[in-house]
Amino acid sequence: MPARTHRSTVIATEWLSPDVVQLTLSPPGEAYDFQPGQWAPFHLPIGPRPPLIRPYSFAEPPRDDGALVFALDRVEGGAGSDYLCERAPEDPLTLADPLGNFTLPEPLPAELLLVARFTGIVPIRCMLRALAKLPERPRTRLVYGMPNARELVYHAEMLALAAIADWFEYHPTLLAPDASWDGPVGDELAIVAGLPATPGETHPMICGRRAFTHELRAHFMDRGFERRAVKLENYD
């Protein structure tokens, strides 16, 4: 059965960093329901056999106004990201029904340990915004790594949330030294290894490239977690 597609238009674009753009789209003309952490297949009118289909994660949970928000990095030589990064307000876009199982567990666990690298922060930011609206939330820790300070998107937002939310801890790190950065430097695993995590109580969720997510899953398995208890989302 062909995927159901929806027509939308660009409302706004915002560059979050030199390589990451956020797109806000108009509500599709029909109901479009998704869960925080999911992604949408974009059907782009480019390539030798259009449409070129590319998946992008929601950056915000469902909004009252029905608008959809995505964020993506511009990949060198990437036809899909090049096309989307060049869109302007009122440009049309087509997307299919949302997909993906990288969503908050039900019921919510006692603790969430979220780990993101690069634009792996996008679906996790969507989840955190959804959690912030709930009357009760699990104890939540976020470890987030980027190569340099200017690419650390949503950093100010995460700092602000950690400052006011007693249920949330934020642990950013850079993968290499940066003159403008006075925080931790090193890979995410070094920080994760120092955080409490109890099998059956803590729910790890990791998003990034496959080599990164698999290394983190192996770490948690070494700590006594079952393989299926560590939720991954790979974007390569």
C-alpha positions, 0 to 999 in steps of 0.5 A: 500500500503506498504511503499516505502523503500530506502537503505542507508549506514552509512557515519559517527557517532558522539556522541553529548553527552553521550546519543545522537548520530548523524548519517550521511547516504549516499544518497539513490539510488533514490530521497528522498525529505523531509521538515525540521521537518519531520522524517523517519521510519527506518526499522531495521532487529531486533526483533521477527518479523523484521523489527522493525520500529522506527521513527527518526527526520532529524537533517539537511535540505536537503543537496547538497550532498544528505546525510541524517543526524539524531540524536537520544538518546540511550534509556535504553532498547530500541532495536531500539536506541541500534541497531542504536547507534552501527552502524559503517561506511559502515553499511547498513540501510533501511528507508522509505519515510519521514512523519510528519506534524511538519514543518515550516508554509507556508507562514512564520509568523511574529514570531516563538516561538520554544520550545524543551526539550531533543532531541526535539531539533533535528527537530527544529535544522533542521528548524533553519538551513533551515531558516538560508539559506533564504533571509528573516526570521521571528523573531525566539526565541528558548527555549531549556531545558535539565537535565544537561549541558553535554546533551545540544546538539547543544548548541554551534551551537545555541549560535553561531547563536544567536551571528550573526543572528539579527532574532534569540534569544536563551534561554537555561535552565537546569532542575536542577542545574549543577556546570558547568552551570551559565545560567538559571535553571528551566523548559522551561515554566518559560522562555516561560511565560516571552517572548512576544507572540501574537495570530495571529502573533506568531507561537508556535512550541513545541517538546518533550514528550507528557506531556511536549508539552501538558502543553505548549499548555495549557499555550498558550491557556491561553494566547489567542491562538487557540488550532490548532495554537500551533503546537506539535510534540510528541516523546512518 
